[in-house]
Amino acid sequence: MGKDGKNLEKLVRIVEEVYKTNPETKIYNNYKIPNQSGNKREIDILIESKVNGFDIKIAIECKEFKSKVSVEKIEAFNSKCQRIPLINNKIFVSQIGFQKDAIAAAETFGIKLYTFDQIQSNANSILFPISRIKPVFHGFEIEEIYCDEHPKLSQIKINNIQELQLISISKEKLVLYDLLEEAVKPNWKYISWQAFNNWLKDSSTTHKIQFAVNFEGIFFEFENEKIIVNQLVCNAKICFEFISAEVQAKEYKSFSNGEIKAQTISFDDGHYSGSVVIDETNKAHFFDTTDNQIRELKLLAKYDKNTDSFETFE
C-alpha cells in the first residue's frame, strides 16, 4: 500500500458509489478545482450533488500512512479547503487513525474523520473465498460419425481422432482438428457457459460438452473407397483452473462514534483486481477495479443446488 493513499482513494470512491442515491450526484478522483486566487488545487475525492436545489460539494482527503495522521495534515487540508469557497463539507480518511492534536483540530475545523481499518488478516477464509475461474480447452473427442450408407462401414473402427484423414471433393487433405476448431468458434460462448453451469451443479473441474458438425463434400478413404461424411458428433473437453487472489478486508467507519458505514473486501490475483462493498443492509456490491478503472458489476444468475435451478436477474 502506498503512503499517498491512492488505494484508499479507490476504496472510498467505491463506497461512495454504493451509497449514492441521487442520480445527479457525481464523484471524482483527483479533481482539480480553482481556489480564491484562481489556482487549481487537487482534491483526492470530490462529491458533487444537489440537496433541496442547493449545490453541495464534499471534499475528501485520503492518507494511507503507516502511522496516525498528524495535526499538520489536518491543518493543511483545512487551509486548502478554506480557500475553495465552493466546498461545503470536509472529510478526512486515514488508514490507521489520528493523533490527539489532529482530532482536536478536526473538531475545530468541522472536519469529519473516518478510518479504513483492516478487520482481519485471514479475510479469505473468514468472509468468502475469491478466485478467478479460467476455462481451459483440452481438445476434442469424437462420439459418433454419420456417413452415407456403405457396405464397408461396419468394418471401420476409429480409435483416435488423428487417424481420420478427411479429404475434400477437390482432393485437398484436411486437418480434422482445424475443421472442428472452426466449427466450435461460433458456439464457444455456449460451450463455455454450459461447462460453467455443469461446474456449478457438481463442482467437478473437467467437463465434456457435446456439439455436432455438419459436412458437405468431405470424405475419407477406406480400402481405396470413398466414405462420405455427413456429420460428426464431438465433445469439447473443458477444464477449469482456479487462480487464487490476495484478499484484504477493511471496515469504513466514523472515527467519532465508531459507526460502521461499510465493510470492503479487495482482491488482486496479479492480472485482475476488484472490490466488494457490504453495505449496512448486508447487501454485497461488486466492482471490477482492473487497470485502476472502477466498473460496478451486476449479478447475472444464482444457482440453487437444492432445486437444480438458476435464478436470473435483470
Protein Blocks (a to p, Z undefined) as FASTA:
>chain_A
ZZklmmmmmmmmmmmmmmpmbfkbccdehiacddfkopacddfbacdddeehiacddddd
ddfbfbdcdfklmmmmmmmmmmmmkbmbdcdddfkbccfklmmmmmmnopacdddddfbf
klmmmmoccdddddddebjadfbdcddddfklmmpccfbfklpccddfkopacdfklmmm
mmmmmmmmmmmmmmmmmmmmnopabdcdddddddehiacdeehiacddfbdcdddddddd
dddddddddddddfklopafbdcddddehjaccdddddfkopacdddfehhiacddddfb
dcdfklopacddZZ
